[in-house]
Amino acid sequence: MHLKNNACALAHRHLLNEVLLLSQLSHSVHAFSQVPNNSPFSTYIKTMRNKCHLSRLANKVVKWFDESKRVSNNFDYRFTGKDSRCFLQNFMFLINAMRPFLKDGTSTCFKFHVLAYVCLLLRDCVSAFTRIHITNEQIDELEEKCRDYFILNCKFLTPHPTAWTLGIIVPAHTRDMKLKYDLGLGLNSMEGREAKHISICRYSKNTNYKRRWEQIFLHEHVSLIWLRERGYNRENPIRSCNLRYIPKRTTDNPDLFCYCGLEKEGLAGLGCVFCSDPLRLVIKEKVQKAACG
């Protein structure tokens, strides 16, 4: 879904801007090849390539840096579905890579803790609203997390239409889909079907003009989901229905990895250095106060 990709691109843009501010690169640096190896920016790019499986995105950031000479224009890149999954599963590696450069008690340190929580909420929201089957309890949880995500963006980051859409429209649309069709927004997802325009053209041949789109989507649902769930056309599995945004390491090894995806430190059962930090409680309290106010 485009909203998922746009929201991931927005979160990454906020993170990249903070990394560049933290790096404090000299004006004499005009290309990435001149960036010191021990710089936060260089560390960020290495982590993106080596641990996050985002080599294409890293190359785009380097190209943008070389061509823009760090002028005022923001990095602009259209995330793909694969980019979004890799980012949501591994964003904590990027944030944790900046930890050695952060000083406790500074506004920059607080900003990275905010971004860690924003990305965590975004991941949980995406994991919920991209489902085909969703329960009322999961929708209630989605509404709460979308609300907190929107408040964080308004209170600590730059407000953006994408954040408003995800925070306000997605929960209402998800509940409406559940009431009407007993299904989630994942029913509308076109991910994994690159030839969607050809399929829509094929479906439209046997439709009535007045009810064309309703019949197209009904035909698509029956062909791609309903029949396959009942054993037909199994040789072409629906890969987009099995996509994960919460990394498997968090569910397979909960004693070793925190829910955010970062490795735990200290005793088993405690969170990672970011999730167990007192700043997380401060941020949550500010969000709850804003929600109640």
KEDONU-161667 format. One record per residue (C-alpha): chain; x, y, z. Coordinates in Angstrom, 1 decimal. Last residue first. Layout:
// KEDONU-161667
<node><unit>A</unit><xx>X</xx><yy>Y</yy><zz>Z</zz></node>
...
This chain:
// KEDONU-161667
<node><unit>A</unit><xx>-6.2</xx><yy>16.8</yy><zz>26.9</zz></node>
<node><unit>A</unit><xx>-6.5</xx><yy>13.1</yy><zz>27.3</zz></node>
<node><unit>A</unit><xx>-4.5</xx><yy>12.4</yy><zz>24.1</zz></node>
<node><unit>A</unit><xx>-1.9</xx><yy>15.1</yy><zz>25.0</zz></node>
<node><unit>A</unit><xx>-1.4</xx><yy>13.6</yy><zz>28.5</zz></node>
<node><unit>A</unit><xx>-1.1</xx><yy>10.1</yy><zz>27.0</zz></node>
<node><unit>A</unit><xx>1.6</xx><yy>11.3</yy><zz>24.6</zz></node>
<node><unit>A</unit><xx>3.5</xx><yy>13.1</yy><zz>27.3</zz></node>
<node><unit>A</unit><xx>3.4</xx><yy>10.1</yy><zz>29.5</zz></node>
<node><unit>A</unit><xx>4.6</xx><yy>7.8</yy><zz>26.7</zz></node>
<node><unit>A</unit><xx>7.6</xx><yy>10.1</yy><zz>26.1</zz></node>
<node><unit>A</unit><xx>8.5</xx><yy>10.2</yy><zz>29.8</zz></node>
<node><unit>A</unit><xx>8.2</xx><yy>6.4</yy><zz>30.0</zz></node>
<node><unit>A</unit><xx>10.5</xx><yy>6.0</yy><zz>27.0</zz></node>
<node><unit>A</unit><xx>12.9</xx><yy>8.5</yy><zz>28.5</zz></node>
<node><unit>A</unit><xx>13.4</xx><yy>6.1</yy><zz>31.5</zz></node>
<node><unit>A</unit><xx>15.2</xx><yy>3.7</yy><zz>29.2</zz></node>
<node><unit>A</unit><xx>13.8</xx><yy>0.2</yy><zz>29.0</zz></node>
<node><unit>A</unit><xx>12.7</xx><yy>0.4</yy><zz>25.3</zz></node>
<node><unit>A</unit><xx>16.0</xx><yy>2.1</yy><zz>24.3</zz></node>
<node><unit>A</unit><xx>18.5</xx><yy>0.0</yy><zz>26.0</zz></node>
<node><unit>A</unit><xx>16.7</xx><yy>-3.2</yy><zz>25.1</zz></node>
<node><unit>A</unit><xx>13.9</xx><yy>-4.6</yy><zz>27.2</zz></node>
<node><unit>A</unit><xx>14.2</xx><yy>-6.6</yy><zz>30.4</zz></node>
<node><unit>A</unit><xx>13.0</xx><yy>-10.2</yy><zz>30.5</zz></node>
<node><unit>A</unit><xx>16.4</xx><yy>-11.7</yy><zz>30.3</zz></node>
<node><unit>A</unit><xx>18.9</xx><yy>-9.8</yy><zz>32.5</zz></node>
<node><unit>A</unit><xx>21.4</xx><yy>-7.4</yy><zz>30.9</zz></node>
<node><unit>A</unit><xx>21.1</xx><yy>-6.2</yy><zz>27.4</zz></node>
<node><unit>A</unit><xx>18.4</xx><yy>-7.2</yy><zz>24.9</zz></node>
<node><unit>A</unit><xx>19.1</xx><yy>-7.4</yy><zz>21.2</zz></node>
<node><unit>A</unit><xx>17.1</xx><yy>-5.0</yy><zz>19.1</zz></node>
<node><unit>A</unit><xx>13.9</xx><yy>-6.1</yy><zz>17.3</zz></node>
<node><unit>A</unit><xx>11.5</xx><yy>-3.7</yy><zz>18.9</zz></node>
<node><unit>A</unit><xx>10.0</xx><yy>-6.6</yy><zz>21.0</zz></node>
<node><unit>A</unit><xx>13.4</xx><yy>-7.1</yy><zz>22.6</zz></node>
<node><unit>A</unit><xx>15.6</xx><yy>-9.9</yy><zz>21.5</zz></node>
<node><unit>A</unit><xx>17.4</xx><yy>-12.6</yy><zz>23.5</zz></node>
<node><unit>A</unit><xx>14.6</xx><yy>-14.0</yy><zz>25.8</zz></node>
<node><unit>A</unit><xx>12.0</xx><yy>-13.4</yy><zz>23.1</zz></node>
<node><unit>A</unit><xx>13.9</xx><yy>-15.7</yy><zz>20.7</zz></node>
<node><unit>A</unit><xx>11.4</xx><yy>-16.9</yy><zz>18.0</zz></node>
<node><unit>A</unit><xx>9.0</xx><yy>-14.0</yy><zz>18.4</zz></node>
<node><unit>A</unit><xx>11.5</xx><yy>-11.1</yy><zz>18.4</zz></node>
<node><unit>A</unit><xx>13.8</xx><yy>-12.9</yy><zz>15.9</zz></node>
<node><unit>A</unit><xx>10.9</xx><yy>-13.2</yy><zz>13.5</zz></node>
<node><unit>A</unit><xx>10.9</xx><yy>-9.5</yy><zz>12.8</zz></node>
<node><unit>A</unit><xx>7.5</xx><yy>-7.7</yy><zz>13.0</zz></node>
<node><unit>A</unit><xx>6.7</xx><yy>-6.6</yy><zz>9.5</zz></node>
<node><unit>A</unit><xx>5.8</xx><yy>-10.0</yy><zz>8.1</zz></node>
<node><unit>A</unit><xx>4.5</xx><yy>-10.8</yy><zz>4.6</zz></node>
<node><unit>A</unit><xx>2.4</xx><yy>-13.9</yy><zz>4.4</zz></node>
<node><unit>A</unit><xx>-0.6</xx><yy>-12.5</yy><zz>2.5</zz></node>
<node><unit>A</unit><xx>1.7</xx><yy>-10.8</yy><zz>-0.1</zz></node>
<node><unit>A</unit><xx>3.0</xx><yy>-14.2</yy><zz>-1.1</zz></node>
<node><unit>A</unit><xx>-0.3</xx><yy>-15.4</yy><zz>-2.4</zz></node>
<node><unit>A</unit><xx>0.7</xx><yy>-18.9</yy><zz>-3.7</zz></node>
<node><unit>A</unit><xx>0.6</xx><yy>-19.7</yy><zz>-7.4</zz></node>
<node><unit>A</unit><xx>0.6</xx><yy>-23.6</yy><zz>-7.5</zz></node>
<node><unit>A</unit><xx>-2.4</xx><yy>-23.5</yy><zz>-5.1</zz></node>
<node><unit>A</unit><xx>-4.8</xx><yy>-22.7</yy><zz>-7.9</zz></node>
<node><unit>A</unit><xx>-7.8</xx><yy>-24.0</yy><zz>-5.9</zz></node>
<node><unit>A</unit><xx>-7.5</xx><yy>-25.3</yy><zz>-2.3</zz></node>
<node><unit>A</unit><xx>-10.3</xx><yy>-23.4</yy><zz>-0.6</zz></node>
<node><unit>A</unit><xx>-8.1</xx><yy>-20.5</yy><zz>0.5</zz></node>
<node><unit>A</unit><xx>-7.0</xx><yy>-20.3</yy><zz>-3.1</zz></node>
<node><unit>A</unit><xx>-10.6</xx><yy>-19.8</yy><zz>-4.3</zz></node>
<node><unit>A</unit><xx>-11.4</xx><yy>-17.0</yy><zz>-1.9</zz></node>
<node><unit>A</unit><xx>-8.1</xx><yy>-15.1</yy><zz>-2.2</zz></node>
<node><unit>A</unit><xx>-6.9</xx><yy>-14.4</yy><zz>-5.7</zz></node>
<node><unit>A</unit><xx>-9.8</xx><yy>-15.3</yy><zz>-7.9</zz></node>
<node><unit>A</unit><xx>-12.7</xx><yy>-14.5</yy><zz>-5.5</zz></node>
<node><unit>A</unit><xx>-11.1</xx><yy>-11.3</yy><zz>-4.3</zz></node>
<node><unit>A</unit><xx>-10.3</xx><yy>-10.1</yy><zz>-7.8</zz></node>
<node><unit>A</unit><xx>-13.8</xx><yy>-10.9</yy><zz>-9.1</zz></node>
<node><unit>A</unit><xx>-15.3</xx><yy>-8.9</yy><zz>-6.2</zz></node>
<node><unit>A</unit><xx>-12.9</xx><yy>-6.1</yy><zz>-6.8</zz></node>
<node><unit>A</unit><xx>-13.9</xx><yy>-6.0</yy><zz>-10.5</zz></node>
<node><unit>A</unit><xx>-17.6</xx><yy>-6.4</yy><zz>-9.7</zz></node>
<node><unit>A</unit><xx>-17.7</xx><yy>-3.3</yy><zz>-7.4</zz></node>
<node><unit>A</unit><xx>-15.6</xx><yy>-1.4</yy><zz>-9.9</zz></node>
<node><unit>A</unit><xx>-18.0</xx><yy>-2.1</yy><zz>-12.8</zz></node>
<node><unit>A</unit><xx>-21.4</xx><yy>-1.6</yy><zz>-11.0</zz></node>
<node><unit>A</unit><xx>-22.9</xx><yy>0.9</yy><zz>-13.5</zz></node>
<node><unit>A</unit><xx>-21.0</xx><yy>-0.4</yy><zz>-16.5</zz></node>
<node><unit>A</unit><xx>-21.8</xx><yy>-4.0</yy><zz>-15.9</zz></node>
<node><unit>A</unit><xx>-18.9</xx><yy>-6.4</yy><zz>-15.8</zz></node>
<node><unit>A</unit><xx>-17.4</xx><yy>-9.2</yy><zz>-17.9</zz></node>
<node><unit>A</unit><xx>-14.5</xx><yy>-7.4</yy><zz>-19.6</zz></node>
<node><unit>A</unit><xx>-13.6</xx><yy>-5.5</yy><zz>-16.5</zz></node>
<node><unit>A</unit><xx>-11.7</xx><yy>-8.4</yy><zz>-14.9</zz></node>
<node><unit>A</unit><xx>-9.2</xx><yy>-8.5</yy><zz>-17.8</zz></node>
<node><unit>A</unit><xx>-8.5</xx><yy>-4.8</yy><zz>-17.6</zz></node>
<node><unit>A</unit><xx>-8.1</xx><yy>-5.1</yy><zz>-13.8</zz></node>
<node><unit>A</unit><xx>-5.6</xx><yy>-7.9</yy><zz>-14.3</zz></node>
<node><unit>A</unit><xx>-3.6</xx><yy>-6.0</yy><zz>-16.8</zz></node>
<node><unit>A</unit><xx>-3.4</xx><yy>-3.0</yy><zz>-14.4</zz></node>
<node><unit>A</unit><xx>-2.4</xx><yy>-5.2</yy><zz>-11.5</zz></node>
<node><unit>A</unit><xx>0.6</xx><yy>-6.7</yy><zz>-13.3</zz></node>
<node><unit>A</unit><xx>2.8</xx><yy>-5.9</yy><zz>-10.3</zz></node>
<node><unit>A</unit><xx>0.8</xx><yy>-8.1</yy><zz>-8.0</zz></node>
<node><unit>A</unit><xx>3.0</xx><yy>-8.6</yy><zz>-4.9</zz></node>
<node><unit>A</unit><xx>1.5</xx><yy>-5.6</yy><zz>-3.2</zz></node>
<node><unit>A</unit><xx>-1.9</xx><yy>-4.6</yy><zz>-4.5</zz></node>
<node><unit>A</unit><xx>-3.5</xx><yy>-4.3</yy><zz>-1.0</zz></node>
<node><unit>A</unit><xx>-7.2</xx><yy>-3.6</yy><zz>-0.9</zz></node>
<node><unit>A</unit><xx>-8.1</xx><yy>-6.8</yy><zz>1.1</zz></node>
<node><unit>A</unit><xx>-5.3</xx><yy>-5.8</yy><zz>3.5</zz></node>
<node><unit>A</unit><xx>-7.6</xx><yy>-3.2</yy><zz>4.7</zz></node>
<node><unit>A</unit><xx>-9.3</xx><yy>-5.7</yy><zz>7.0</zz></node>
<node><unit>A</unit><xx>-12.3</xx><yy>-8.1</yy><zz>6.5</zz></node>
<node><unit>A</unit><xx>-15.8</xx><yy>-8.5</yy><zz>8.0</zz></node>
<node><unit>A</unit><xx>-17.1</xx><yy>-6.9</yy><zz>4.7</zz></node>
<node><unit>A</unit><xx>-19.1</xx><yy>-3.9</yy><zz>5.8</zz></node>
<node><unit>A</unit><xx>-18.3</xx><yy>-3.7</yy><zz>9.6</zz></node>
<node><unit>A</unit><xx>-14.7</xx><yy>-4.7</yy><zz>9.2</zz></node>
<node><unit>A</unit><xx>-14.2</xx><yy>-2.4</yy><zz>6.2</zz></node>
<node><unit>A</unit><xx>-15.6</xx><yy>0.5</yy><zz>8.3</zz></node>
<node><unit>A</unit><xx>-13.4</xx><yy>-0.4</yy><zz>11.2</zz></node>
<node><unit>A</unit><xx>-10.3</xx><yy>-0.3</yy><zz>8.9</zz></node>
<node><unit>A</unit><xx>-11.4</xx><yy>3.0</yy><zz>7.4</zz></node>
<node><unit>A</unit><xx>-11.8</xx><yy>4.7</yy><zz>10.8</zz></node>
<node><unit>A</unit><xx>-8.4</xx><yy>3.3</yy><zz>12.0</zz></node>
<node><unit>A</unit><xx>-6.7</xx><yy>4.4</yy><zz>8.7</zz></node>
<node><unit>A</unit><xx>-8.1</xx><yy>7.9</yy><zz>8.5</zz></node>
<node><unit>A</unit><xx>-6.8</xx><yy>9.5</yy><zz>11.7</zz></node>
<node><unit>A</unit><xx>-3.3</xx><yy>8.5</yy><zz>12.5</zz></node>
<node><unit>A</unit><xx>-2.3</xx><yy>7.1</yy><zz>9.1</zz></node>
<node><unit>A</unit><xx>-3.8</xx><yy>9.9</yy><zz>7.2</zz></node>
<node><unit>A</unit><xx>-2.5</xx><yy>12.6</yy><zz>9.6</zz></node>
<node><unit>A</unit><xx>1.0</xx><yy>11.1</yy><zz>9.5</zz></node>
<node><unit>A</unit><xx>1.0</xx><yy>11.1</yy><zz>5.7</zz></node>
<node><unit>A</unit><xx>-0.3</xx><yy>14.7</yy><zz>5.6</zz></node>
<node><unit>A</unit><xx>2.8</xx><yy>15.8</yy><zz>7.6</zz></node>
<node><unit>A</unit><xx>3.4</xx><yy>17.5</yy><zz>11.0</zz></node>
<node><unit>A</unit><xx>7.1</xx><yy>18.1</yy><zz>11.7</zz></node>
<node><unit>A</unit><xx>8.3</xx><yy>16.1</yy><zz>14.7</zz></node>
<node><unit>A</unit><xx>7.9</xx><yy>16.3</yy><zz>18.5</zz></node>
<node><unit>A</unit><xx>4.3</xx><yy>17.1</yy><zz>19.2</zz></node>
<node><unit>A</unit><xx>2.6</xx><yy>16.6</yy><zz>15.8</zz></node>
<node><unit>A</unit><xx>4.5</xx><yy>13.4</yy><zz>14.9</zz></node>
<node><unit>A</unit><xx>4.2</xx><yy>12.0</yy><zz>18.4</zz></node>
<node><unit>A</unit><xx>0.4</xx><yy>12.8</yy><zz>18.4</zz></node>
<node><unit>A</unit><xx>-0.1</xx><yy>11.0</yy><zz>15.1</zz></node>
<node><unit>A</unit><xx>1.7</xx><yy>7.8</yy><zz>16.3</zz></node>
<node><unit>A</unit><xx>-0.2</xx><yy>7.9</yy><zz>19.6</zz></node>
<node><unit>A</unit><xx>-3.5</xx><yy>8.0</yy><zz>17.7</zz></node>
<node><unit>A</unit><xx>-2.4</xx><yy>5.2</yy><zz>15.3</zz></node>
<node><unit>A</unit><xx>-1.4</xx><yy>3.1</yy><zz>18.3</zz></node>
<node><unit>A</unit><xx>-4.8</xx><yy>3.6</yy><zz>20.0</zz></node>
<node><unit>A</unit><xx>-6.8</xx><yy>3.0</yy><zz>16.9</zz></node>
<node><unit>A</unit><xx>-4.8</xx><yy>-0.1</yy><zz>16.1</zz></node>
<node><unit>A</unit><xx>-5.4</xx><yy>-1.6</yy><zz>19.5</zz></node>
<node><unit>A</unit><xx>-9.2</xx><yy>-1.2</yy><zz>19.1</zz></node>
<node><unit>A</unit><xx>-8.8</xx><yy>-2.7</yy><zz>15.6</zz></node>
<node><unit>A</unit><xx>-7.0</xx><yy>-5.7</yy><zz>17.1</zz></node>
<node><unit>A</unit><xx>-9.8</xx><yy>-6.2</yy><zz>19.5</zz></node>
<node><unit>A</unit><xx>-12.4</xx><yy>-6.0</yy><zz>16.7</zz></node>
<node><unit>A</unit><xx>-10.5</xx><yy>-8.8</yy><zz>14.9</zz></node>
<node><unit>A</unit><xx>-8.5</xx><yy>-8.7</yy><zz>11.7</zz></node>
<node><unit>A</unit><xx>-8.4</xx><yy>-10.8</yy><zz>8.6</zz></node>
<node><unit>A</unit><xx>-6.9</xx><yy>-9.3</yy><zz>5.4</zz></node>
<node><unit>A</unit><xx>-4.1</xx><yy>-7.7</yy><zz>7.3</zz></node>
<node><unit>A</unit><xx>-2.3</xx><yy>-4.6</yy><zz>6.2</zz></node>
<node><unit>A</unit><xx>-3.8</xx><yy>-2.5</yy><zz>8.9</zz></node>
<node><unit>A</unit><xx>-2.3</xx><yy>-4.5</yy><zz>11.8</zz></node>
<node><unit>A</unit><xx>1.4</xx><yy>-4.9</yy><zz>10.8</zz></node>
<node><unit>A</unit><xx>1.4</xx><yy>-1.3</yy><zz>9.5</zz></node>
<node><unit>A</unit><xx>0.2</xx><yy>0.0</yy><zz>12.8</zz></node>
<node><unit>A</unit><xx>2.7</xx><yy>-2.1</yy><zz>14.7</zz></node>
<node><unit>A</unit><xx>5.6</xx><yy>-0.9</yy><zz>12.5</zz></node>
<node><unit>A</unit><xx>4.5</xx><yy>2.7</yy><zz>12.8</zz></node>
<node><unit>A</unit><xx>4.3</xx><yy>2.4</yy><zz>16.6</zz></node>
<node><unit>A</unit><xx>7.9</xx><yy>1.1</yy><zz>16.7</zz></node>
<node><unit>A</unit><xx>9.1</xx><yy>3.7</yy><zz>14.2</zz></node>
<node><unit>A</unit><xx>7.6</xx><yy>6.5</yy><zz>16.4</zz></node>
<node><unit>A</unit><xx>9.1</xx><yy>5.0</yy><zz>19.6</zz></node>
<node><unit>A</unit><xx>12.6</xx><yy>4.9</yy><zz>18.1</zz></node>
<node><unit>A</unit><xx>12.1</xx><yy>8.4</yy><zz>16.6</zz></node>
<node><unit>A</unit><xx>11.2</xx><yy>9.8</yy><zz>20.1</zz></node>
<node><unit>A</unit><xx>14.3</xx><yy>8.1</yy><zz>21.6</zz></node>
<node><unit>A</unit><xx>16.4</xx><yy>9.7</yy><zz>18.8</zz></node>
<node><unit>A</unit><xx>14.9</xx><yy>13.1</yy><zz>19.6</zz></node>
<node><unit>A</unit><xx>15.7</xx><yy>12.7</yy><zz>23.3</zz></node>
<node><unit>A</unit><xx>19.4</xx><yy>12.1</yy><zz>22.5</zz></node>
<node><unit>A</unit><xx>19.4</xx><yy>15.1</yy><zz>20.2</zz></node>
<node><unit>A</unit><xx>17.8</xx><yy>17.3</yy><zz>23.0</zz></node>
<node><unit>A</unit><xx>20.7</xx><yy>16.4</yy><zz>25.3</zz></node>
<node><unit>A</unit><xx>20.4</xx><yy>14.7</yy><zz>28.7</zz></node>
<node><unit>A</unit><xx>22.7</xx><yy>11.8</yy><zz>27.8</zz></node>
<node><unit>A</unit><xx>25.1</xx><yy>12.4</yy><zz>25.0</zz></node>
<node><unit>A</unit><xx>24.6</xx><yy>10.5</yy><zz>21.7</zz></node>
<node><unit>A</unit><xx>27.5</xx><yy>9.4</yy><zz>19.5</zz></node>
<node><unit>A</unit><xx>27.8</xx><yy>5.9</yy><zz>20.8</zz></node>
<node><unit>A</unit><xx>24.0</xx><yy>5.5</yy><zz>20.4</zz></node>
<node><unit>A</unit><xx>23.9</xx><yy>6.2</yy><zz>16.6</zz></node>
<node><unit>A</unit><xx>24.2</xx><yy>2.6</yy><zz>15.6</zz></node>
<node><unit>A</unit><xx>21.3</xx><yy>1.9</yy><zz>17.9</zz></node>
<node><unit>A</unit><xx>19.0</xx><yy>4.0</yy><zz>15.7</zz></node>
<node><unit>A</unit><xx>20.0</xx><yy>2.2</yy><zz>12.5</zz></node>
<node><unit>A</unit><xx>19.8</xx><yy>-1.2</yy><zz>14.2</zz></node>
<node><unit>A</unit><xx>16.4</xx><yy>-0.2</yy><zz>15.6</zz></node>
<node><unit>A</unit><xx>15.0</xx><yy>0.3</yy><zz>12.1</zz></node>
<node><unit>A</unit><xx>15.5</xx><yy>-3.4</yy><zz>11.2</zz></node>
<node><unit>A</unit><xx>12.1</xx><yy>-5.0</yy><zz>10.7</zz></node>
<node><unit>A</unit><xx>10.3</xx><yy>-1.8</yy><zz>9.7</zz></node>
<node><unit>A</unit><xx>13.1</xx><yy>-0.8</yy><zz>7.3</zz></node>
<node><unit>A</unit><xx>13.4</xx><yy>-4.2</yy><zz>5.7</zz></node>
<node><unit>A</unit><xx>9.6</xx><yy>-4.3</yy><zz>5.2</zz></node>
<node><unit>A</unit><xx>9.4</xx><yy>-0.8</yy><zz>3.8</zz></node>
<node><unit>A</unit><xx>12.2</xx><yy>-1.3</yy><zz>1.4</zz></node>
<node><unit>A</unit><xx>10.6</xx><yy>-4.5</yy><zz>0.1</zz></node>
<node><unit>A</unit><xx>7.3</xx><yy>-2.7</yy><zz>-0.5</zz></node>
<node><unit>A</unit><xx>9.1</xx><yy>0.0</yy><zz>-2.4</zz></node>
<node><unit>A</unit><xx>10.0</xx><yy>3.4</yy><zz>-0.9</zz></node>
<node><unit>A</unit><xx>10.0</xx><yy>6.4</yy><zz>-3.2</zz></node>
<node><unit>A</unit><xx>13.0</xx><yy>8.6</yy><zz>-2.3</zz></node>
<node><unit>A</unit><xx>13.2</xx><yy>12.2</yy><zz>-1.4</zz></node>
<node><unit>A</unit><xx>16.0</xx><yy>13.6</yy><zz>0.7</zz></node>
<node><unit>A</unit><xx>15.2</xx><yy>17.1</yy><zz>1.8</zz></node>
<node><unit>A</unit><xx>16.2</xx><yy>20.2</yy><zz>-0.1</zz></node>
<node><unit>A</unit><xx>18.2</xx><yy>22.7</yy><zz>2.1</zz></node>
<node><unit>A</unit><xx>21.6</xx><yy>22.0</yy><zz>0.6</zz></node>
<node><unit>A</unit><xx>23.7</xx><yy>19.0</yy><zz>1.7</zz></node>
<node><unit>A</unit><xx>25.9</xx><yy>19.1</yy><zz>-1.4</zz></node>
<node><unit>A</unit><xx>22.8</xx><yy>18.1</yy><zz>-3.4</zz></node>
<node><unit>A</unit><xx>24.5</xx><yy>15.8</yy><zz>-5.8</zz></node>
<node><unit>A</unit><xx>26.9</xx><yy>13.9</yy><zz>-3.5</zz></node>
<node><unit>A</unit><xx>24.4</xx><yy>13.6</yy><zz>-0.7</zz></node>
<node><unit>A</unit><xx>21.6</xx><yy>12.5</yy><zz>-3.0</zz></node>
<node><unit>A</unit><xx>23.9</xx><yy>9.8</yy><zz>-4.5</zz></node>
<node><unit>A</unit><xx>24.9</xx><yy>8.6</yy><zz>-1.0</zz></node>
<node><unit>A</unit><xx>21.2</xx><yy>8.5</yy><zz>0.1</zz></node>
<node><unit>A</unit><xx>20.3</xx><yy>6.6</yy><zz>-3.1</zz></node>
<node><unit>A</unit><xx>23.1</xx><yy>4.1</yy><zz>-2.5</zz></node>
<node><unit>A</unit><xx>21.9</xx><yy>3.5</yy><zz>1.0</zz></node>
<node><unit>A</unit><xx>18.3</xx><yy>3.0</yy><zz>-0.2</zz></node>
<node><unit>A</unit><xx>19.5</xx><yy>0.3</yy><zz>-2.6</zz></node>
<node><unit>A</unit><xx>21.7</xx><yy>-1.3</yy><zz>0.0</zz></node>
<node><unit>A</unit><xx>18.8</xx><yy>-1.6</yy><zz>2.5</zz></node>
<node><unit>A</unit><xx>19.4</xx><yy>-5.1</yy><zz>3.8</zz></node>
<node><unit>A</unit><xx>19.3</xx><yy>-3.7</yy><zz>7.4</zz></node>
<node><unit>A</unit><xx>22.5</xx><yy>-5.1</yy><zz>8.8</zz></node>
<node><unit>A</unit><xx>25.3</xx><yy>-4.5</yy><zz>6.3</zz></node>
<node><unit>A</unit><xx>24.0</xx><yy>-1.8</yy><zz>4.0</zz></node>
<node><unit>A</unit><xx>22.0</xx><yy>0.3</yy><zz>6.4</zz></node>
<node><unit>A</unit><xx>24.6</xx><yy>-0.2</yy><zz>9.1</zz></node>
<node><unit>A</unit><xx>27.3</xx><yy>1.1</yy><zz>6.7</zz></node>
<node><unit>A</unit><xx>25.2</xx><yy>4.1</yy><zz>5.8</zz></node>
<node><unit>A</unit><xx>24.6</xx><yy>5.0</yy><zz>9.4</zz></node>
<node><unit>A</unit><xx>28.2</xx><yy>4.6</yy><zz>10.4</zz></node>
<node><unit>A</unit><xx>29.2</xx><yy>7.0</yy><zz>7.6</zz></node>
<node><unit>A</unit><xx>26.7</xx><yy>9.5</yy><zz>8.8</zz></node>
<node><unit>A</unit><xx>27.7</xx><yy>9.1</yy><zz>12.5</zz></node>
<node><unit>A</unit><xx>31.3</xx><yy>9.9</yy><zz>11.4</zz></node>
<node><unit>A</unit><xx>34.1</xx><yy>7.4</yy><zz>12.3</zz></node>
<node><unit>A</unit><xx>34.8</xx><yy>6.7</yy><zz>8.6</zz></node>
<node><unit>A</unit><xx>35.2</xx><yy>10.4</yy><zz>7.9</zz></node>
<node><unit>A</unit><xx>33.0</xx><yy>11.8</yy><zz>5.1</zz></node>
<node><unit>A</unit><xx>35.2</xx><yy>12.7</yy><zz>2.0</zz></node>
<node><unit>A</unit><xx>33.9</xx><yy>9.8</yy><zz>-0.1</zz></node>
<node><unit>A</unit><xx>30.4</xx><yy>11.0</yy><zz>0.7</zz></node>
<node><unit>A</unit><xx>31.0</xx><yy>14.2</yy><zz>-1.3</zz></node>
<node><unit>A</unit><xx>31.3</xx><yy>17.9</yy><zz>-0.7</zz></node>
<node><unit>A</unit><xx>32.9</xx><yy>18.0</yy><zz>2.7</zz></node>
<node><unit>A</unit><xx>34.5</xx><yy>21.4</yy><zz>3.0</zz></node>
<node><unit>A</unit><xx>31.4</xx><yy>22.7</yy><zz>4.8</zz></node>
<node><unit>A</unit><xx>32.4</xx><yy>20.4</yy><zz>7.7</zz></node>
<node><unit>A</unit><xx>30.1</xx><yy>17.7</yy><zz>8.8</zz></node>
<node><unit>A</unit><xx>28.2</xx><yy>18.1</yy><zz>12.1</zz></node>
<node><unit>A</unit><xx>27.4</xx><yy>14.3</yy><zz>12.2</zz></node>
<node><unit>A</unit><xx>24.5</xx><yy>14.8</yy><zz>14.7</zz></node>
<node><unit>A</unit><xx>22.7</xx><yy>17.1</yy><zz>12.3</zz></node>
<node><unit>A</unit><xx>23.2</xx><yy>14.6</yy><zz>9.5</zz></node>
<node><unit>A</unit><xx>21.9</xx><yy>11.8</yy><zz>11.7</zz></node>
<node><unit>A</unit><xx>18.9</xx><yy>13.9</yy><zz>12.7</zz></node>
<node><unit>A</unit><xx>18.0</xx><yy>14.5</yy><zz>9.1</zz></node>
<node><unit>A</unit><xx>18.4</xx><yy>10.8</yy><zz>8.2</zz></node>
<node><unit>A</unit><xx>16.0</xx><yy>9.8</yy><zz>11.0</zz></node>
<node><unit>A</unit><xx>13.3</xx><yy>12.3</yy><zz>10.0</zz></node>
<node><unit>A</unit><xx>13.6</xx><yy>11.1</yy><zz>6.4</zz></node>
<node><unit>A</unit><xx>13.5</xx><yy>7.5</yy><zz>7.5</zz></node>
<node><unit>A</unit><xx>10.2</xx><yy>8.1</yy><zz>9.2</zz></node>
<node><unit>A</unit><xx>8.7</xx><yy>9.9</yy><zz>6.2</zz></node>
<node><unit>A</unit><xx>9.9</xx><yy>7.1</yy><zz>3.8</zz></node>
<node><unit>A</unit><xx>8.3</xx><yy>4.5</yy><zz>6.1</zz></node>
<node><unit>A</unit><xx>5.0</xx><yy>6.5</yy><zz>6.1</zz></node>
<node><unit>A</unit><xx>5.1</xx><yy>6.9</yy><zz>2.3</zz></node>
<node><unit>A</unit><xx>5.6</xx><yy>3.1</yy><zz>1.9</zz></node>
<node><unit>A</unit><xx>2.7</xx><yy>2.2</yy><zz>4.2</zz></node>
<node><unit>A</unit><xx>0.5</xx><yy>4.8</yy><zz>2.6</zz></node>
<node><unit>A</unit><xx>1.3</xx><yy>3.5</yy><zz>-0.9</zz></node>
<node><unit>A</unit><xx>0.0</xx><yy>0.0</yy><zz>0.0</zz></node>
